[in-house]
Amino acid sequence: MSFFKKLFGGGSEAPEPQGDKVMGEEGYKGFTIKAIEMKAGGELQLAGLIEKDIGGELKSYRFIRAERMSSREDLVALALMKGRQIIDEQGEQIYR
């Protein structure tokens, strides 16, 4: 693709989809909670994935919150805590 097409947006090439980068995970009440890397500028934004096998089918629920921080360890701890909170409040209803 020529320089001018890239510069002015003509004929864009779609980027290859990439999987989520898991920064930490834990099991909780039969669910798996994963802290997902989501960059927002120079910081990390709180994001996670809650998974559970229900009737032989893996169900997933993605959550994103407004909190941002630079500490990877703090973000993982907060994402896992938010995941536990969502499970305690909603249980399997998150998949409906």
TAQUIGI-V479637 format. One line per field, one symbol per residue. psi: psi as a letter, one per 40 degrees, with the letter a starting at -180 (. if undefined). burial: 1 if it has 16 or more other C-alpha atoms within 10 Angstrom, else 0. A space follows every 10 residues. Layout:
# TAQUIGI-V479637
psi->???
burial->???
This chain:
# TAQUIGI-V479637
psi->hidddddeeh gihhihhiii hhdiiiihfe ihhhhhhhhg beihihiihh iihhfehhii hhihiehiie hddddddddd dddddddddd aeede.
burial->0000000000 0000000000 0011100000 1111111100 0001111111 1100000000 0000000100 0000110111 0111001000 010000
